Amino acid sequence: MNDFKGFKKGINLGGWLSQCSYEKQHMDSFIVEEDFRRIAEMGVDHVRLPFDYNIVEDENGGFSEEGFARINFALDMCEKYGMNIVLDLHKAAGFSFDAGEHEDGFFDDRRLQERFLDLWEEFARRYGGNTRAAFELLNEVTEQRYITVWNDLAHECIGRIRKHAPDTPILVGSYWKNSIDAVSGLAKPFDDKVVYNFHCYSPLEFTHQGAYWTDEIDPNARISYKQLGWSADRFVEMFGAAAEFAAANGTVLYCGEYGVIDVVPPEDALLWYKDIHEAFERCGIAHSAWTYKKMDFGISDERMNGVRAELIKYL
């Protein structure tokens, strides 16, 4: 693949079917048709939909038609408003990027891996003929020691998917939570419809200042974007090796998450968005911003009213 057509610029629907309470009232109301209409008006060509395994599975690994109805709704809305969609498995049985979820054992337990494979094969059966859908196998593999197992499992998973969905684009990310520096750890793509996926929140001390969920920064520290001396050139340099690796393996890069926490003044966040967008354009990287609503990063939140019209130019 040399062009991720239809997925050039997007936005995440974080907090709807993942990282949420799972209460029916929440899932019925957090994202509704009006949200899809507003997103389409932002000029994006796709949404990324994080969902957790327990949305579409029961506790025994059986499939939940109520959960799949929510995926169907998202697909229907994308069809209605002319957008594509990345279906992102944000949490699998036995694995989450967030240790607080207490999902463990996935990379050592074949039973959990078979459950993962069965789930994606079911998605392929249901949605393999939907030309608006792409599949993202797993969100943010954490530790480097998992990469050999992950490469093998991803290859097996894509093989199963291809029995039912020969043409569906598939996204595969690497360790260190989809780090750009770990893209080179990925195996050669299964076929020419596989895309390398990464996330970018650099520099973390700016985009995540005040974040309570990471120990990588001082949550009390505050800094402006200009103080850091960052630039579009710095992003281009950061992306360069991974872009070359992808090209050498016959594929392209997709940045599935990037964004700025709501502690940062909107005008300062806008400067960051301009630079990273320029770098994406210069490097030919498709992308999806984190996130549409709330979740500490919401672009549609009221606080962003003064800059949103400008900011959406850089999605």
HELIX and SHEET records of a PDB file:
HELIX    1   1 LYS A   24  SER A   29  1                                   6    
HELIX    2   2 GLU A   33  GLU A   41  1                                   9    
HELIX    3   3 TYR A   53  VAL A   56  1                                   4    
HELIX    4   4 GLU A   65  TYR A   81  1                                  17    
HELIX    5   5 ALA A   99  GLU A  101  5                                   3    
HELIX    6   6 ARG A  110  TYR A  127  1                                  18    
HELIX    7   7 GLN A  144  TYR A  146  5                                   3    
HELIX    8   8 ILE A  147  ARG A  162  1                                  16    
HELIX    9   9 TYR A  175  ASN A  178  1                                   4    
HELIX   10  10 ILE A  180  GLY A  185  5                                   6    
HELIX   11  11 LEU A  204  THR A  207  1                                   4    
HELIX   12  12 TYR A  225  LEU A  228  1                                   4    
HELIX   13  13 ALA A  232  ALA A  248  1                                  17    
HELIX   14  14 PRO A  266  CYS A  283  1                                  18    
HELIX   15  15 GLU A  302  MET A  304  5                                   3    
HELIX   16  16 ARG A  308  LEU A  311  1                                   4    
HELIX   17  17 ILE A  312  TYR A  314  5                                   3    
SHEET    1   A 9 PHE A  95  SER A  96  0                                        
SHEET    2   A 9 ASN A  84  ALA A  92 -1                                        
SHEET    3   A 9 HIS A  46  ASP A  52  1                                        
SHEET    4   A 9 LYS A   9  ASN A  12  1                                        
SHEET    5   A 9 ALA A 286  ALA A 289  1                                        
SHEET    6   A 9 LEU A 253  GLU A 257  1                                        
SHEET    7   A 9 VAL A 194  HIS A 199  1                                        
SHEET    8   A 9 ILE A 170  GLY A 173  1                                        
SHEET    9   A 9 ALA A 133  GLU A 136  1                                        
END                                                                             
